[in-house]
């Protein structure tokens, strides 16, 4: 996680990386939902949002359904950096797995799918 966070921004605290990953697949997420998914306190989430926000990676935006609430979203720059990190990670995995026997790669894929099934 530390290496992934550094790839997004050298100053990004690794504990903020899961927040960015959650935001990658959504337009914006309510803080209450983030608290539930991440399993952290509101004050801890606020510190992580503030930290990533200072780096220009996330922003708070008004909730269109509740004038008192704010949603959290990746900034365009945050989305771009996270995507670059993801593409580079996939490239490294492909390069490493290209050295494996194809049968071993298929077996790994099968086992990873089984693992994913029990984690869901």
Protein Blocks (a to p, Z undefined) as FASTA:
>chain_A
ZZmmmmmomklcfklmmmmmmmmmpfbdcfklmmmmnopafklmmmmmmmmmmnopaccd
ddfkbmkbccddddfklmmmmmmmmmmmmmmmmmmmmmpcfklmmmmmmmmmmmmmmmZZ
